[in-house]
Amino acid sequence: MSVFFCDSDCELWYDVIDELGIQTIEMPYTVNGEELYYDFGRNTDFDKFYADVRQGATVKTSALNTLDYINYFEPHLKNGDDIVYVHFSREMSGTFNSMDKAIEELKEKYPDRSIKTVDTKSICMGAGILVYEAAKLWKNGATDDEIVKWVEDNRDNFATYFLVEDLKYLKAGGRISPAVALIGKALNMKPILKIDKEGKIGKVSTTRGFKQGMKALVETMKDIGENLADHPISIIHADNLENAEYLKQLVIEAIGPEANIWIQPIGPVIGCHAGPGAVGIVYHSKCR
């Protein structure tokens, strides 16, 4: 028997987590020196977080340490369970160095137990939809090996494209280069960004203004989207519900009202890097 883990950088909403019976790892962030942990929206005050950021609060993210991972995993191993963990991109954080050390220690202590991990090579709902689909397989009796193989075989077929209001947050977090941030600010352009095959943030193109940018996101979806009615389409926003609703209407106009569209806020951990105002879309696709 195994337990299924994900982390809160996958951004699934807490009611989906509860429904599927997923065990969770809450990722840390800091606001003006106070360390907090994202709880999948269960008790998060999104309005306060983004208001604080807009007012100049110092926000940052940090990695879990080895003991944190041991504390998450060991009770289940001690109980006789195996573990399968579908996680966000290794390229986004050094936290996985701590995880690897924890797993090495735990395997020595519990040699009869199995701990399998698989990288979605994505983050936010790009990872979240993969977790959602994989957890449904787990709930329906798939083995840990089958779950790992499914994620590896399908992760390139979930695209994440997004716009940000201000590139300074991605620059501060080391997610884009200072040169890209400088050019975007100087030209007053809104770059269209994506999560690439390696699990990194890549620039796709530039556009003038958010409305044009969102139209470009939908045009890209029409171009590379595949089996869109068979999988959720997630629209994510960082305190920008108005534009998220506008993007939803564009999607409905493009592919019809049968689309299963989820709209939800971007959590504080991702929000530290995306900044207020970001909007994105995640969907099943031919490629990333």
Residue pairs with C-beta under 8 A, 6 or more apart in sequence:
1 80
1 81
1 82
2 81
2 82
2 83
2 84
2 114
2 138
2 144
3 23
3 76
3 81
3 82
3 83
3 84
4 20
4 21
4 22
4 23
4 84
4 85
4 86
4 134
4 135
4 138
4 139
4 147
5 22
5 23
5 24
5 25
5 72
5 73
5 83
5 84
5 85
5 86
5 87
6 12
6 17
6 22
6 23
6 24
6 25
6 85
6 86
6 87
6 127
6 131
6 135
7 24
7 25
7 26
7 27
7 87
7 88
8 24
8 25
8 26
8 27
8 37
8 38
8 39
8 40
8 267
8 269
9 27
9 38
9 87
9 88
9 92
9 93
9 123
9 124
9 127
9 269
9 270
10 86
10 87
10 88
10 120
10 123
10 124
10 125
10 127
10 128
10 130
10 131
11 40
11 124
11 125
11 127
11 128
11 236
11 264
11 266
11 267
11 270
12 22
12 40
12 125
12 128
12 131
12 132
13 40
13 41
13 262
13 264
14 39
14 40
14 41
14 42
16 132
17 24
17 40
20 132
20 135
20 136
20 139
21 135
21 139
22 131
22 135
23 72
23 76
24 40
25 64
25 69
25 72
25 85
26 37
26 38
26 39
26 40
27 37
27 38
27 61
27 64
27 95
27 269
28 35
28 36
28 37
28 38
28 61
28 62
28 63
28 64
28 269
29 35
29 36
29 37
29 38
29 59
29 60
29 61
29 62
29 268
29 269
29 272
30 36
30 58
30 59
30 60
30 61
30 62
31 49
31 52
31 57
31 58
31 59
31 268
32 52
32 57
32 58
32 59
33 58
35 62
36 268
38 44
38 267
38 268
38 269
40 267
41 264
41 265
41 267
44 267
44 268
46 239
46 265
46 267
46 268
47 239
49 268
49 271
50 238
50 239
50 271
50 276
52 59
53 59
53 271
53 272
53 275
53 276
54 276
59 268
59 271
59 272
60 173
60 272
61 93
61 173
61 269
61 272
61 273
63 93
63 94
63 95
63 97
63 98
64 95
64 98
64 99
65 98
66 98
66 99
66 101
66 102
66 105
67 102
68 98
68 102
69 98
69 99
69 102
69 103
70 102
70 105
70 106
73 83
73 102
73 103
73 106
73 115
74 106
74 109
76 83
77 83
77 106
77 109
77 110
77 113
77 115
78 110
80 113
81 113
82 113
82 114
82 115
82 116
82 144
83 113
83 114
83 115
83 116
84 116
84 117
84 118
84 138
84 144
84 147
84 148
85 115
85 116
85 117
85 118
86 117
86 118
86 120
86 127
86 130
86 131
86 134
86 135
86 147
86 151
87 96
87 99
87 117
87 118
87 119
87 120
87 127
88 119
88 120
88 122
88 123
88 127
89 119
89 120
89 121
89 122
89 123
89 127
89 195
89 199
89 200
90 96
90 119
90 121
90 199
91 121
91 198
91 199
91 200
92 123
92 175
92 199
92 200
99 117
103 115
103 117
106 113
106 115
107 113
107 115
114 144
116 144
116 145
116 147
116 148
118 147
118 148
118 151
118 152
119 151
119 155
119 199
120 126
120 127
120 130
120 131
120 151
120 155
120 199
121 155
121 156
121 195
121 197
121 198
121 199
122 130
122 155
122 158
122 160
122 195
122 199
123 160
123 195
123 199
123 270
124 160
124 236
124 266
124 270
124 280
124 282
125 160
125 234
125 236
125 262
125 264
125 280
125 282
126 158
126 159
126 160
126 195
126 282
128 234
128 282
129 158
129 231
129 232
129 234
129 282
129 284
130 151
130 154
130 155
130 158
132 232
133 150
133 154
133 231
134 147
134 150
134 151
137 146
137 147
137 150
138 147
142 150
156 197
156 287
156 288
157 226
157 284
157 285
157 286
157 287
158 231
158 282
158 283
158 284
158 285
158 288
159 194
159 195
159 220
159 221
159 224
159 225
159 282
159 283
159 284
159 285
159 287
159 288
160 194
160 195
160 280
160 281
160 282
160 288
161 192
161 193
161 194
161 204
161 217
161 220
161 221
161 280
161 281
162 192
162 193
162 194
162 217
162 236
162 274
162 278
162 279
162 280
162 281
163 190
163 191
163 192
163 193
163 207
163 210
163 213
163 214
163 217
163 278
163 279
163 280
164 170
164 190
164 191
164 193
164 274
164 275
164 277
164 278
165 210
165 240
165 275
165 276
165 277
165 278
166 275
166 277
167 176
167 180
167 181
167 184
167 185
167 191
168 181
168 185
168 275
169 272
169 273
169 274
169 275
170 176
170 181
170 201
170 273
170 274
170 275
171 177
171 178
171 180
171 181
172 273
173 272
173 273
175 201
175 273
176 193
176 201
176 203
180 191
180 203
183 189
184 190
184 191
184 206
187 206
188 208
189 206
189 207
189 208
190 206
190 207
190 208
190 209
190 210
190 212
190 213
191 203
191 204
191 205
191 206
191 207
192 203
192 204
192 205
192 206
192 207
192 213
192 216
192 217
192 220
193 201
193 202
193 203
193 204
194 201
194 202
194 204
194 288
195 201
195 202
195 288
196 202
196 288
197 288
204 220
205 216
207 213
207 216
210 243
210 279
211 246
214 243
214 246
214 247
214 250
214 279
215 250
217 247
217 280
217 281
218 247
218 250
218 251
218 254
218 281
221 228
221 251
221 254
221 255
221 281
221 283
221 285
222 254
222 255
224 285
224 286
224 287
225 255
225 283
225 284
225 285
225 286
226 284
226 285
226 286
227 284
228 255
228 259
228 283
228 284
229 255
229 256
229 258
229 259
229 260
230 284
231 260
231 283
231 284
232 260
232 261
232 262
233 251
233 259
233 260
233 261
233 262
233 281
233 282
233 283
234 261
234 262
234 263
234 264
234 281
234 282
234 283
235 244
235 247
235 248
235 251
235 261
235 262
235 263
235 264
235 279
235 280
235 281
236 244
236 263
236 264
236 265
236 266
236 278
236 279
236 280
236 281
236 282
237 243
237 244
237 263
237 264
237 265
237 266
237 278
237 279
237 280
238 265
238 266
238 270
238 271
238 274
238 275
238 276
238 277
238 278
238 279
239 265
239 276
239 277
240 276
240 277
240 278
240 279
241 263
241 265
243 277
243 279
244 263
244 279
245 263
247 279
247 281
248 261
248 263
251 259
251 261
251 281
252 259
252 261
266 274
266 278
266 280
271 278
